[in-house]
Amino acid sequence: MTRTEGSATVESATAAEPPTPKAVVPSRRPLAARAAAELVGTAALVAVVVGSGIQATDLTQDVGLQLLANSLATVFGLGILILLLGPVSGAHFNPVVTVAEWWSTRRTGGGVTAREIGVYVPAQIAGAIAGAILADAMFGEPLVEWSTHDRSAGHLLLGEVVATAGLILLIFGLARTDQLRFAPVAVASYIGAAYWFTSSTSFANPAVTIGRAFTDTFAGIAPSSVPGFIGMQVIGAVLGLALVALLFMPARGSGSAE
């Protein structure tokens, strides 16, 4: 009798307790789908940048209006691409963003792996080249014509450091504060602003830089200027991650002693 009563008591207590919630692990798309999203997204981004540059120079000789048209098209295009492809691959479209994500999450997991970097980055570069060729094809330009737009001046290289550091600070600052849902608007707005406040017009992306060397149009960059830009973008990414670590330090526990 006592055992039965005891069992009933335990069963009642167990039934009264809410079930322990199970950890929910977000599903990830297959790597092939994510790589395709990075390739298509980067291609579309470069097609927007290069195509709008060609269109702008065909419509007006005013360099200010050309840059305005180019920057507005990039803002709208980039925002749409992040909104569409963010749920698939994270919408990096940028090797420094991919590598920065790996570095930031290498201990905790949840980000891209070293193996995935080896898939993402070639996809981004191939997409950027394809996007430049596509833009040239749409406007009747030679499909591949190396750019003669020299961008090797020191102040332009400094502009790339600033542009890339700001981009990394923005993206990973949003991640640290759980506000990545605003990335489509925030990242696109930042790039649009950086077109105007940086001397380099904010490439901030090694893949896009390589792709834009394939077109001798408004948005092009001479192949000889590409290594310098990429080097400054890497420096900017490191600086951006350092700023994220400094500005978004973990908060102290509320129970810590004063």
C-alpha positions as CSV (number, residue, x, y, z in Angstrom):
1,M,0.0,0.0,0.0
2,T,2.8,2.4,0.9
3,R,4.7,1.6,-2.3
4,T,1.6,2.2,-4.3
5,E,0.9,5.5,-2.6
6,G,4.6,6.5,-3.1
7,S,4.5,5.6,-6.7
8,A,1.3,7.6,-7.2
9,T,2.9,10.6,-5.5
10,V,6.0,10.4,-7.7
11,E,3.9,10.0,-10.9
12,S,1.7,13.0,-9.9
13,A,4.8,15.1,-9.3
14,T,6.3,14.0,-12.6
15,A,3.1,14.8,-14.4
16,A,2.9,18.2,-12.9
17,E,6.4,19.2,-14.1
18,P,6.6,20.8,-17.5
19,P,8.6,18.8,-20.1
20,T,12.2,19.8,-20.4
21,P,12.5,21.8,-23.6
22,K,14.9,20.3,-26.2
23,A,17.6,22.3,-27.8
24,V,16.5,23.5,-31.2
25,V,19.4,23.2,-33.7
26,P,18.6,25.4,-36.8
27,S,18.8,23.4,-40.0
28,R,21.3,24.4,-42.6
29,R,20.8,24.2,-46.3
30,P,23.0,21.8,-48.3
31,L,26.5,23.1,-49.0
32,A,25.8,23.0,-52.7
33,A,22.7,25.3,-52.3
34,R,24.7,27.7,-50.1
35,A,27.6,27.8,-52.6
36,A,25.1,28.4,-55.4
37,A,23.5,31.3,-53.4
38,E,26.9,32.9,-52.9
39,L,27.8,32.6,-56.6
40,V,24.4,33.9,-57.9
41,G,24.3,36.6,-55.2
42,T,27.8,37.9,-55.9
43,A,27.2,37.7,-59.7
44,A,24.0,39.7,-59.3
45,L,25.7,42.3,-57.1
46,V,28.5,42.9,-59.5
47,A,26.1,43.0,-62.4
48,V,24.2,45.7,-60.6
49,V,27.3,47.7,-59.8
50,V,28.9,47.4,-63.3
51,G,25.6,47.6,-65.2
52,S,24.3,50.7,-63.4
53,G,27.7,52.3,-64.0
54,I,27.5,51.7,-67.7
55,Q,23.9,53.0,-67.8
56,A,24.8,56.1,-65.9
57,T,27.7,57.0,-68.2
58,D,25.5,56.5,-71.2
59,L,22.8,58.9,-69.8
60,T,25.0,61.7,-68.4
61,Q,28.5,63.2,-68.5
62,D,28.1,64.6,-65.0
63,V,30.3,62.4,-62.7
64,G,28.3,63.3,-59.6
65,L,25.1,62.1,-61.2
66,Q,26.9,59.0,-62.5
67,L,28.0,58.1,-58.9
68,L,24.6,58.9,-57.5
69,A,22.9,56.5,-60.0
70,N,25.6,53.8,-59.4
71,S,25.3,54.1,-55.6
72,L,21.4,54.1,-55.5
73,A,21.3,51.0,-57.8
74,T,23.8,49.3,-55.5
75,V,21.8,50.1,-52.3
76,F,18.6,48.7,-53.7
77,G,20.1,45.7,-55.4
78,L,22.2,44.7,-52.4
79,G,19.3,45.1,-49.9
80,I,17.1,42.8,-52.1
81,L,19.9,40.2,-52.5
82,I,20.6,40.0,-48.7
83,L,16.8,39.7,-48.0
84,L,16.4,37.0,-50.6
85,L,19.6,34.9,-50.1
86,G,20.4,35.6,-46.4
87,P,18.2,32.6,-45.3
88,V,20.1,30.3,-47.6
89,S,23.8,31.1,-47.2
90,G,24.0,34.1,-44.9
91,A,24.4,36.4,-48.0
92,H,28.1,37.0,-47.5
93,F,29.0,37.7,-51.2
94,N,32.4,38.7,-49.8
95,P,35.4,36.6,-48.8
96,V,36.4,38.9,-45.9
97,V,32.9,38.5,-44.4
98,T,33.1,34.7,-44.8
99,V,36.6,34.5,-43.2
100,A,35.6,36.9,-40.4
101,E,32.6,34.8,-39.6
102,W,34.8,31.7,-39.4
103,W,37.2,33.5,-37.1
104,S,34.5,34.8,-34.8
105,T,32.8,31.5,-34.4
106,R,35.7,29.1,-34.6
107,R,35.5,28.2,-30.8
108,T,31.8,28.2,-30.3
109,G,30.7,26.8,-33.7
110,G,27.6,27.9,-35.6
111,G,29.5,29.7,-38.4
112,V,31.2,28.6,-41.5
113,T,33.9,26.0,-41.3
114,A,37.3,26.0,-42.9
115,R,36.1,23.5,-45.4
116,E,33.1,25.8,-46.3
117,I,35.4,28.7,-46.7
118,G,37.1,26.6,-49.5
119,V,33.7,26.4,-51.2
120,Y,32.3,29.9,-50.5
121,V,35.3,32.0,-51.6
122,P,35.8,30.4,-55.0
123,A,32.0,30.7,-55.6
124,Q,32.1,34.4,-54.7
125,I,35.0,35.1,-57.0
126,A,33.5,33.1,-59.9
127,G,30.2,34.9,-59.4
128,A,31.9,38.3,-59.4
129,I,33.7,37.6,-62.7
130,A,30.5,36.2,-64.2
131,G,28.5,39.3,-63.1
132,A,31.0,41.7,-64.7
133,I,30.8,39.7,-68.0
134,L,27.0,39.6,-67.8
135,A,26.8,43.4,-67.3
136,D,29.2,44.0,-70.3
137,A,27.1,41.6,-72.4
138,M,23.8,43.4,-71.6
139,F,25.2,46.8,-72.7
140,G,27.1,45.6,-75.8
141,E,30.5,46.1,-74.3
142,P,33.4,43.7,-74.9
143,L,32.7,40.6,-72.7
144,V,36.2,40.8,-71.1
145,E,38.3,43.9,-71.3
146,W,40.8,44.6,-68.6
147,S,40.0,47.9,-66.8
148,T,42.4,50.8,-67.3
149,H,41.0,52.7,-64.2
150,D,44.0,53.0,-62.0
151,R,43.2,53.1,-58.3
152,S,46.6,52.7,-56.7
153,A,46.9,56.1,-54.9
154,G,47.5,56.0,-51.2
155,H,44.4,57.9,-50.2
156,L,42.3,55.4,-52.1
157,L,43.9,52.5,-50.3
158,L,43.2,54.3,-47.0
159,G,39.5,54.6,-48.1
160,E,39.4,50.8,-48.6
161,V,40.7,50.2,-45.0
162,V,38.0,52.5,-43.6
163,A,35.2,51.1,-45.8
164,T,36.0,47.4,-45.0
165,A,36.5,48.1,-41.3
166,G,33.1,49.8,-41.1
167,L,31.4,47.0,-42.9
168,I,32.8,44.3,-40.6
169,L,32.0,46.4,-37.6
170,L,28.4,46.8,-38.7
171,I,27.8,43.1,-39.6
172,F,29.3,41.6,-36.5
173,G,28.1,44.3,-34.3
174,L,24.5,43.5,-35.4
175,A,25.3,39.8,-34.8
176,R,26.6,40.6,-31.2
177,T,23.5,42.5,-30.4
178,D,21.0,40.1,-32.0
179,Q,19.9,42.5,-34.7
180,L,20.9,40.7,-37.8
181,R,17.2,40.9,-39.0
182,F,18.1,44.5,-39.9
183,A,21.0,43.5,-42.1
184,P,19.3,44.0,-45.5
185,V,18.6,47.7,-44.7
186,A,21.7,48.4,-42.6
187,V,24.3,46.8,-44.8
188,A,22.9,48.3,-48.0
189,S,22.6,51.7,-46.4
190,Y,26.2,51.6,-45.1
191,I,27.5,50.7,-48.6
192,G,25.5,53.4,-50.2
193,A,26.9,56.0,-47.7
194,A,30.4,54.6,-48.1
195,Y,30.2,55.2,-51.9
196,W,30.2,58.9,-50.9
197,F,32.3,59.2,-47.7
198,T,35.2,57.1,-48.7
199,S,37.7,58.1,-51.4
200,S,37.7,54.6,-53.0
201,T,33.9,54.5,-53.4
202,S,33.8,51.5,-51.0
203,F,34.7,48.2,-52.8
204,A,35.2,46.6,-49.4
205,N,35.1,43.1,-51.0
206,P,38.0,41.1,-52.6
207,A,35.7,39.1,-54.9
208,V,34.0,42.2,-56.2
209,T,37.4,43.9,-56.7
210,I,38.6,41.0,-58.8
211,G,35.3,40.9,-60.8
212,R,35.5,44.6,-61.5
213,A,39.0,44.2,-63.1
214,F,37.3,42.4,-66.0
215,T,35.4,45.5,-67.3
216,D,36.9,48.7,-68.7
217,T,33.8,50.8,-67.7
218,F,32.8,53.3,-65.0
219,A,33.0,50.7,-62.1
220,G,36.3,49.0,-63.2
221,I,39.6,48.8,-61.5
222,A,42.9,48.2,-63.2
223,P,44.4,44.7,-62.5
224,S,47.5,46.3,-61.2
225,S,45.4,48.0,-58.5
226,V,43.7,44.8,-57.4
227,P,46.4,43.5,-55.0
228,G,46.7,46.7,-53.1
229,F,42.9,47.0,-52.7
230,I,42.6,43.4,-51.5
231,G,45.5,43.9,-49.0
232,M,43.8,47.0,-47.6
233,Q,40.5,45.1,-47.3
234,V,42.2,42.4,-45.3
235,I,43.7,45.0,-43.0
236,G,40.3,46.7,-42.7
237,A,38.6,43.4,-41.8
238,V,41.2,42.8,-39.0
239,L,40.6,46.3,-37.7
240,G,36.9,45.8,-37.9
241,L,37.0,42.6,-35.9
242,A,39.2,44.3,-33.3
243,L,36.6,47.1,-33.0
244,V,33.8,44.5,-32.5
245,A,35.8,42.8,-29.7
246,L,36.4,46.2,-28.0
247,L,33.0,47.8,-28.4
248,F,30.9,44.7,-27.8
249,M,32.6,43.1,-24.8
250,P,30.4,40.7,-22.8
251,A,28.4,42.5,-20.1
252,R,29.4,41.8,-16.5
253,G,27.2,39.5,-14.5
254,S,24.6,41.3,-12.4
255,G,25.6,39.4,-9.3
256,S,29.3,40.4,-9.6
257,A,30.9,42.2,-6.7
258,E,31.4,45.9,-7.1
